[in-house]
Amino acid sequence: MFVHKLRKQTREENLSFLHNFKAMLIEHEQDMFTFYESLEVQLQHSKQKLIITTVPVSMS
């Protein structure tokens, strides 16, 4: 799990972060990693954190 701490960021800034994070996962994919079909994002307003849960998917 990767935790991104918010600094009172806007929705657009968080979407940009998510896009860049997903691109980084795909770009830096190595044998030890599986392709991430989806990123499930949950914003916890009370703790001001963006929690990103990745779901590994088989490449077969």
N, C-alpha and C positions, 0 to 999 in steps of 0.2 A: 504494500500500500504506500502511496506517495501522498504526503500532506503538503498542501500549498497554503501558507498563511496569507490571509488577505490583509491589505493595507487600505481599507475603505475603497476598494476598487469597484469600478462600475461593472455592469453586466457585460458590456462590450470587451472590457479588459480581461475579464475572466474567460469569456469565449475565445478570445485571442490566445490566452495562455493554454487553454485546453487544445486548441488547434495545433499550436506549436509543440505541446507535449506529445500528442498523438503522432505528429510527423517525426518527432525525435525517436519514438519507439520503433516506427517502421524503418527509418533511415539507419538506425544502429542495431537492427535485428542481427543476432548472432546465433550460432548453432544451439547454444544453451537456452535460448528464448523461443517461445512460440509466438505466432502471429496473434495480435490482439484484435479480435473481431469487433469488439465494442468497448467503449469506456463508459462506465456507469458513474454519473456524477451526482453527488449529494452535497448540497450546501447547508451547513449547519449554522444558522444565523446566530444562535446563542453563543457559540464558541468562536465565531468569525474564522472558520476554516473551510476550505474546499477539499472534500475527501474524494479522491479518485480511486475507484475500484476497477481493476482490469480483469477481464475474463479471457483466459487462455483458450485457444481453439486449435485443434489438430490441423495440420496442413495437408492431410491425406485426401 
